[in-house]
Amino acid sequence: MVRCKEVQVNIKGMLKVNVRLKQRRKFKKELIKEETYLYDPNILLQLNFHQSPAKFQPIISAAYPGESWLKVRPLKDGDYDRGFLQLLSQLTDVGNITRTQFLTRFSQMKASGDYYVTVIEDTRKNEIIGAASLIVERKFIHNCATRGRLEDVVVNDTYRGKQLGKLIVVTVSLLAQHLGCYKMTLDCKDKLIKFYESLGYVLIPGNANSMTIRYDEGAPAVRHNNTALGGDYDNSNTSQTFKRII
């Protein structure tokens, strides 16, 4: 009888352990499911990369980025834990942003419907290694048309040689076209002119000056590296305005 009771106790204990493990797995799955995309990820699968003058060798796209462990997708609210802000710090000063601040800004962007922050994730490391933002401006001109702005382009410098800078820029440029923008513009450093020209952007004759008025004079010095491809740059460097008619 004693042995029978011991066996019953062991079986009950094992059942409790199994139940707990299942609950934990279920909880983890629910956490993953609860993550929210900034915009519909299916849009990226509809982009036609043949419409871009950019040349990829080998051929890659948002749907097939060249490696099975790379994924091009919209920003998610869980990317605070995947190094998204740390990646942006390679481009410019980010500041000490809390999770609450990140989620609040994410919700504001999603609610507006005009922000398309797109990222590249290394799924092996669960880490964001590339990003670019498309901001859609709603106009009264051109029959209430919309204009796209390319901002905050950056790729982790340890992933050079995989065409990821080109991939993320072409992705958001085609996204602007897909969304019906009549043009897409950006500011960049002089040394990046040829790069953007190879992707279909052109300097605007007689209108290639980038002018800025800043209100953060007491802000920390801007940090950037050679992998920064667009967006908020140190204004000690000359920049040019590009336009891509879509």
ABEGO torsion letter per residue (X at the ends): XAAAAAAAAAAAAAAAAAAAAAAAAAAAAAAAAABBBABBAAAAAABBAAABABBBOBBBBAABAGBAABBBBBBBAAAAAAGAAAAAAAABBAEBBBAAAAAAAAAAAAAAGABBBBBBBBAAAGBBABBBBBBBBBBABGGGBBBBBBBGBBBBAAABGAGAAAAAAAAAAAAAAAAGBABBBBBBBAAAAAAAAAAGBBBBBGAABBBBBBABAABBBBBBBAABABEBBBAABBBBBBBBBX
